[in-house]
Every structure is written in C-alpha cells, then in structure tokens.
Amino acid sequence: MTSFYRSALARAGAAALLAAGGLATVAAPAQAADQADLALVPLSQNLARGVEAAKAKPFKFTVDNTRSSAAARDVRVTVETKELTRRVGFVVPEGCDVSGTTFTCLLGDLAGGTTEDFGIPLFSTGGRGKGGALTVTIASATADPNTDDNTETVDITVTRPGYDLTSWVQDGYANVVVDGAQNSEPELKPIPRGGTAPLDWAVYNDGSRKATGIFYALALPAKVSFAKLPENCVEQEIGGLAQAFCEDAGAVVEPGEYYTDEVRVKVAEDAAEPVLRIGELYAYGLDGAEGAPEEEPRVASSAQRRAFTETDEVDNQAVFDVFVDLAVQPTPTPTPTATPSGQPTASPSPSTGGDDGGLPVTGVQAGLIGGVGAAVLVVGGVLLMLARRRRVVLVTPQDEKSTD
C-alpha cells in the first residue's frame, strides 16, 4: 500500500465511528466478483486555533470496501480546497498531484471486506469560526456500480485553542514495524495461527495545547488475545472479546507528539478466517473539564470523566483488523493423557483449520463499535489504583508542502 500523511494506519475496520451514523445501516445488493463498492466516511469535524503547518492535523476519513469481496485497485483520493476560508490552510502530502485548487493522492489497493483510514493535513491560519469546507472524492480502477457515497463535503470549524487527540492503529500483521503508524509497509505478512505480533498504535495530539494525562482502551477481535500489555492496564474479557483499559496520569503530550506503549497480540490456534474484525482503540485526556491543563498532571475525578472537553472528540476512536495466515499450521500443544501404567504422556491436541477462501464480507459489528467508550466509566475506579508509566514519543514532521 502507498500511504499518504499518516495513513499507513491502514485498513482499519469498519468506520461507523460517528455517533450520527456510519455504514452500519447501509444495505447493498451483492456485487459481481470483479466489482468493488466503495464508500467514504468523514471522521473529523473541528480544528483547534493555533495548530501550526509543521504540526498539521490529519482530518480523518475512512474508505470502506466491506460491502464487496473484490479488491479495489489503485484507490485515489481527490481533495477540493476552494471552499476553505482564510482561517484554514492545508498541506499537500509528498507525491500527490496538484491541479488548481485540487490535489489527488494514491492510497493503493484496498482488499474486499476491509477499510482504510487516511488524513488530510489542515492547520490554523486565523481566528475561531467557520473554516469553510473540504470536498473529498474517492475512486478506483476497479468497477464500482454505486458511486453515490464516494464524495463527501465536510464543514470545518476552527475552535478555541486546546488539545486534540486523534487515535490511529495499524492492522495486525506479523512483521509490523512499531513506529506510531507513520510509515507505509508494503511487504506485510499475516500472523500465523498461534503466533504473536506487536500492535502498532498511537494517540496523537493534533491540537495547539498540551494534553496532561491520558486514558486509552483497546478491544481485540474474536480469536485474538493480548500477549503483552503495559503495567498501567487492566485486562478483562467480555463476550469472548479481550479488552484492556489503561491510564497514564503522568503523561504530557505536547502538540505534534504522540503517545504509545508496548502491546503484543496473539492469534488463536483455531482461528478460521483470514481477517479477524473488528479491533478498536479509544482514548481521551485526563485534564479538567474546563480551562487550560495544570502544569502538574493530575487524576481526573469521576465527574470530570463525564464532562471532559477537547477540540474534536469524534476522531478519538480508531478501528483495525488482524490478518491471519491460514496456510501455516499452528504448533501442536502437548496435552497430558493417562496411560495404563498411570504415567502421563504427551499427545498433540487437534486444531481446527479454516477455509482458505477470499476475505470475509462482513458488516459493522455495531455492538463493538463504541462499546469501549461506554465501558470507560465502569473501570475508572480500578485504574486509579494502577502504577503509572510515562512514555511519549516525538513525531518528526514529514517533508510536505504547505499552503494557506
């Protein structure tokens, strides 16, 4: 995949992240095997005043191809900027083609049954108020019989200065490079059944003020579990899905920086699908409900958790898939069995294989999307008892061309 601007964040799961809708309610007839059915879903709404060009916020969108089993080849994104006001500038990512007030960028191929997130970099050039609109269109070299939902016009509001957390997760692969989901990795390999791999995730501060303290929650797809978690996490299982709730009250994330920590996941030996969906990351800051963050980080009260404010909450959530190599047989786990002599002996435990067919065509698991956010308040008291660790990684701005 060829990414642009922090979009190696890649085929995240279905994007019904918006409280106002999403693709969960979209019904479509079955498509021909050589046809894709793309849809575009906007995920960001606001831009904090004071965001600089060098630390531009990627306005998040998702390209959805879950209604088709066919891969969409050479997916391209075209951005029309003429309706932006003087309050908002934009960055043209490297490698994109500019024509007048539009630019077009190549995302690459998008497998059937998956989605992909990308970001359009915007920054603040003036005061608060209406920032105009972006019109974004997606297209691919694969036939798409339904293009009604391939274009979206998004109104942009420039808000007061503040922090603005944006969550990103790269899909689960065996050879993922943990780099805050910044760079394209075209030679990714699925995780063998029974194997483990790192999860590349990050919570960026795309605002103009620092965020003090961070809470984040991770939910994994069925047949995926946590192999390693930070010490400041509480793990639980709900409905067969592994979840982790983590809090770092000592973290300070400046504008243009991101927060991450080491997480590893394991694919079950009896996984039977080539793509396991849907995983989810949700994050928010722990500073007070009103006013600027204090110099010294502090733990938010339960009331503050319910009333926390930031510039743009909609893109605090990200979803992802885990890709599985069904061709590799898992290593049998010895199971002791009784012998006539009473001495135990080891015999292989049978494992269940799966269909080696194409990617599954699934809709949005509406019960999972948003479920992590709802569960945040339930475990808040437990998290206050955890030991905290601080790990903040500085983002190095890429070489891009900006314009206002």
C-alpha positions in Angstrom: 0.0 0.0 0.0 1.2 3.5 -0.8 0.1 5.8 2.0 -0.2 9.5 2.4 0.1 11.5 5.6 -0.1 9.2 8.5 -2.3 6.7 6.7 -0.2 3.7 6.9 -2.6 3.5 9.6 -4.2 1.5 7.2 -7.1 -0.8 6.6 -8.7 0.0 10.0 -12.0 -1.9 10.5 -15.4 -0.6 9.6 -15.9 3.0 10.3 -19.2 3.5 12.0 -17.4 5.7 14.5 -19.7 8.7 14.1 -22.4 9.0 16.6 -24.7 10.3 13.9 -24.4 7.3 11.6 -21.8 5.4 9.7 -22.0 2.4 7.4 -23.8 0.1 9.9 -27.2 0.9 8.4 -26.1 0.8 4.8 -27.6 -2.2 2.9 -26.4 -3.1 -0.6 -27.1 -5.9 -3.0 -24.4 -8.5 -3.7 -21.8 -7.3 -6.2 -20.2 -9.1 -9.0 -16.9 -10.7 -8.3 -15.0 -8.1 -10.3 -16.7 -5.1 -8.8 -15.9 -3.1 -5.6 -18.4 -1.0 -3.7 -16.6 1.9 -2.0 -18.0 4.4 0.4 -16.4 7.4 2.1 -17.0 8.3 5.7 -15.7 11.5 7.3 -14.4 11.2 10.9 -13.1 14.6 11.9 -15.0 17.9 12.4 -13.0 20.6 14.3 -9.6 22.2 14.1 -8.0 23.9 17.1 -7.0 27.5 16.7 -3.2 27.8 16.7 -2.3 24.5 15.0 0.8 25.1 13.0 1.6 23.9 9.5 4.5 21.9 10.7 2.1 20.0 13.1 -0.9 20.0 10.9 -3.9 17.9 11.9 -4.8 15.0 9.6 -8.6 15.3 9.1 -9.6 11.7 9.2 -11.7 9.9 6.6 -12.3 6.2 6.0 -12.6 4.4 2.7 -14.9 1.4 3.2 -14.9 -1.7 1.0 -16.8 -4.0 3.3 -19.8 -4.4 1.1 -17.7 -6.2 -1.6 -15.5 -9.2 -1.7 -13.5 -7.7 -4.6 -10.3 -5.7 -4.1 -10.5 -2.0 -5.2 -7.3 -1.4 -7.2 -5.4 1.9 -7.2 -7.7 3.8 -4.9 -7.2 7.5 -5.3 -8.4 10.4 -3.1 -9.1 13.8 -4.7 -9.4 16.9 -2.4 -11.1 20.1 -3.5 -9.9 23.1 -1.3 -11.5 26.1 -2.9 -14.2 26.4 -0.3 -11.8 26.7 2.6 -11.8 30.1 4.3 -8.7 32.1 5.3 -8.9 30.5 8.7 -7.7 27.2 7.4 -4.6 26.2 5.5 -3.7 22.8 4.1 -0.7 20.6 3.4 -0.2 18.8 0.1 1.4 15.5 1.0 4.5 14.5 -0.9 3.8 12.5 -4.0 0.3 14.0 -4.6 -0.6 15.7 -7.9 -1.8 19.3 -7.8 -4.2 20.8 -10.3 -5.6 24.3 -9.5 -7.4 24.1 -6.1 -7.4 20.3 -6.0 -4.9 17.6 -5.3 -5.0 13.9 -5.8 -3.2 11.2 -3.8 -2.8 7.5 -4.3 -3.9 5.2 -1.5 -3.2 1.9 -3.3 -5.2 -1.3 -3.2 -8.0 -2.0 -0.7 -8.9 -5.6 -0.2 -12.6 -6.6 -0.2 -14.1 -6.8 3.3 -11.8 -4.1 4.7 -11.5 -0.4 5.2 -8.7 2.1 5.3 -8.2 5.4 7.2 -6.4 8.4 5.7 -5.8 12.0 6.8 -5.9 15.4 5.0 -3.5 17.7 6.8 -5.0 21.0 7.9 -3.7 23.9 10.1 -5.0 27.1 11.5 -4.2 30.5 9.9 -6.7 32.8 11.7 -9.3 33.1 14.5 -12.2 31.0 15.6 -15.2 30.4 13.4 -16.3 28.8 10.2 -13.4 27.4 8.3 -15.3 26.6 5.1 -15.4 23.1 3.7 -13.4 20.3 2.0 -14.9 18.2 -0.7 -13.3 14.8 -0.9 -13.9 12.1 -3.6 -12.6 8.5 -3.8 -12.3 6.4 -6.9 -10.5 3.3 -8.0 -9.5 1.4 -11.2 -12.0 -1.4 -10.3 -15.6 -1.0 -11.4 -17.8 0.5 -8.8 -21.6 0.3 -9.6 -22.6 2.7 -6.8 -20.7 6.0 -6.5 -23.4 8.0 -4.7 -21.4 7.7 -1.4 -18.0 8.2 -2.9 -18.0 12.0 -2.3 -18.4 13.9 0.9 -18.3 17.7 1.7 -17.2 18.3 5.3 -17.8 21.6 7.0 -14.8 22.7 9.2 -15.0 24.7 12.4 -12.0 26.4 14.0 -12.4 26.2 17.7 -10.7 27.7 20.7 -7.1 26.6 21.3 -6.9 23.2 23.0 -5.5 19.7 22.8 -7.0 17.4 20.2 -6.3 13.7 20.5 -6.5 11.5 17.3 -6.3 7.7 17.5 -4.6 5.6 14.9 -3.9 1.9 14.7 -2.2 -0.2 12.0 -3.8 -3.5 11.1 -2.3 -6.6 12.8 0.5 -8.2 10.7 3.4 -10.5 11.7 6.2 -8.1 10.6 4.7 -4.7 11.6 7.2 -2.0 12.5 6.2 -0.2 15.6 6.7 3.5 14.7 3.5 5.2 15.7 1.7 4.1 12.5 3.6 6.7 10.4 5.2 4.9 7.5 4.0 2.7 4.7 5.0 -1.0 5.0 4.2 -2.7 1.6 5.6 -6.2 2.4 3.4 -7.1 5.4 2.7 -10.7 6.2 -0.3 -12.2 8.0 0.2 -13.6 11.6 0.3 -17.4 11.7 -2.3 -19.1 13.9 -0.9 -19.4 17.4 1.6 -16.6 16.6 2.2 -13.2 18.3 3.0 -9.8 16.9 3.3 -6.2 18.0 0.4 -3.8 17.7 1.4 -0.5 16.2 -0.9 2.2 17.7 -0.6 5.8 18.6 -2.6 8.6 20.2 -1.6 11.9 18.6 -2.1 15.4 20.0 -3.2 17.3 16.8 -4.2 20.4 18.8 -2.5 23.6 19.9 -2.2 22.9 23.7 -0.6 20.0 25.6 -2.7 17.2 26.9 -1.9 16.1 30.5 -2.7 12.6 31.4 -4.2 10.0 29.0 -6.7 7.2 29.2 -7.0 4.6 26.5 -8.8 1.4 25.9 -8.2 -1.5 23.5 -10.7 -4.1 22.3 -9.5 -7.0 20.2 -11.4 -9.1 17.6 -12.6 -12.5 18.5 -9.8 -15.2 18.3 -7.2 -12.5 19.3 -5.8 -12.0 22.8 -3.2 -9.9 24.5 0.3 -11.4 24.7 1.7 -8.3 26.4 0.3 -5.1 27.9 1.7 -2.1 29.8 1.8 -2.3 33.5 -0.8 0.5 33.8 -3.5 -1.6 32.2 -6.4 -3.7 33.5 -7.4 -6.6 31.3 -10.8 -8.2 31.1 -12.9 -10.4 28.7 -16.5 -9.5 27.7 -18.5 -11.7 25.4 -15.3 -13.6 24.4 -13.5 -10.4 23.4 -10.3 -9.3 25.1 -10.3 -5.7 26.4 -7.7 -3.6 28.2 -8.3 -0.3 30.0 -5.2 1.8 30.6 -4.4 5.1 32.3 -1.2 7.1 32.5 -1.9 10.2 34.6 1.7 11.4 34.4 1.8 11.6 30.6 2.3 15.0 29.0 1.7 15.0 25.2 2.7 18.3 23.5 1.2 19.4 20.2 2.8 17.3 17.4 3.7 14.5 19.7 2.1 11.1 20.2 1.7 8.6 23.0 2.2 4.9 22.7 3.4 1.9 24.7 4.2 -1.8 24.0 1.3 -4.0 23.2 1.6 -7.5 21.6 -1.3 -9.6 20.4 -1.8 -13.4 19.8 -3.9 -15.1 17.2 -5.8 -18.2 18.5 -4.7 -21.6 17.1 -8.2 -22.3 16.0 -8.7 -19.1 14.1 -10.5 -19.9 10.9 -10.8 -16.6 9.0 -8.1 -14.8 7.1 -9.2 -11.4 8.5 -10.4 -11.1 12.1 -12.5 -8.0 12.7 -13.0 -5.6 14.5 -10.5 -4.3 16.9 -10.8 -0.8 18.5 -8.8 1.9 20.2 -10.4 4.7 22.1 -8.5 7.5 24.0 -9.1 10.7 25.9 -7.2 13.2 28.0 -7.5 13.4 31.8 -7.2 17.2 32.4 -10.1 19.2 33.8 -13.4 19.8 32.2 -12.7 23.5 31.9 -9.7 25.7 31.4 -6.1 25.1 30.4 -4.3 22.0 31.8 -2.4 22.5 35.0 1.4 22.5 34.9 1.5 19.3 37.1 -0.6 16.4 35.8 -3.5 15.3 38.0 -6.0 12.5 38.0 -9.5 13.4 36.7 -12.4 12.9 39.1 -15.4 10.8 38.0 -17.4 14.0 37.3 -14.6 15.2 35.0 -14.5 12.0 33.2 -18.1 12.6 32.2 -17.6 16.2 31.2 -14.1 16.3 29.7 -13.7 18.7 26.8 -11.4 18.8 23.9 -11.4 20.2 20.4 -12.6 17.2 18.4 -13.8 14.1 20.2 -15.1 12.2 17.1 -11.7 11.1 15.9 -10.5 9.8 19.3 -11.5 6.3 18.2 -9.9 4.1 15.6 -10.6 0.5 14.5 -8.4 -2.2 13.0 -8.3 -5.7 11.7 -5.9 -8.6 12.3 -4.7 -10.6 9.3 -4.2 -14.3 9.7 -2.0 -16.8 7.7 -4.2 -19.9 7.5 -1.7 -21.8 5.4 0.7 -22.2 8.4 -0.4 -24.9 10.8 -0.1 -24.0 14.5 2.4 -25.9 16.6 0.5 -28.6 18.5 0.3 -28.0 22.2 1.2 -31.2 24.2 -1.8 -32.4 26.4 -1.1 -34.9 29.2 -3.2 -38.1 28.9 -3.4 -41.0 31.3 -1.7 -44.3 30.2 -2.5 -47.8 31.6 0.7 -47.5 33.8 -0.6 -44.3 35.3 2.3 -42.3 33.8 1.4 -39.2 31.8 2.4 -39.0 28.1 2.1 -36.1 25.6 -0.2 -36.3 22.6 -0.9 -33.5 20.1 -4.2 -31.6 20.6 -6.2 -31.3 17.4 -6.6 -27.9 15.9 -9.4 -26.6 13.7 -8.4 -25.3 10.3 -10.3 -22.7 8.3 -11.5 -22.0 4.8 -8.7 -20.7 2.6 -11.3 -18.7 0.5 -11.4 -15.0 0.0 -11.7 -12.3 2.5 -15.0 -12.3 4.5 -17.6 -9.8 3.5 -19.0 -8.5 6.8 -20.9 -5.5 8.0 -20.1 -3.4 11.0 -20.2 -5.1 14.4 -22.3 -2.4 15.9 -22.2 -3.9 19.3 -18.4 -3.5 19.5 -18.1 -0.1 17.9 -18.5 2.5 20.6 -18.5 -0.3 23.2 -15.1 0.6 24.6 -16.1 4.2 25.0 -19.2 3.2 27.0 -17.1 0.9 29.2 -14.6 3.6 30.2 -16.6 4.8 33.2 -17.1 1.3 34.6 -13.4 0.7 35.2 -12.4 4.2 36.1 -12.1 3.5 39.8 -9.9 0.5 39.2 -7.5 2.4 37.0 -6.8 5.0 39.7 -5.1 2.2 41.7 -2.6 1.3 39.0 1.0 2.1 38.8 1.6 4.6 36.1 4.3 4.8 33.4 5.0 7.7 31.1 6.0 7.1 27.5 5.8 10.0 25.0 7.4 9.8 21.6 8.1 12.9 19.5 6.7 13.0 16.0 9.1 14.2 13.3 7.2 16.2 10.7 7.5 14.8 7.2 8.7 16.8 4.2 5.5 18.3 2.8 4.4 21.4 1.0 2.0 23.7 2.9 -0.3 26.4 1.6 -2.9 28.7 3.1 
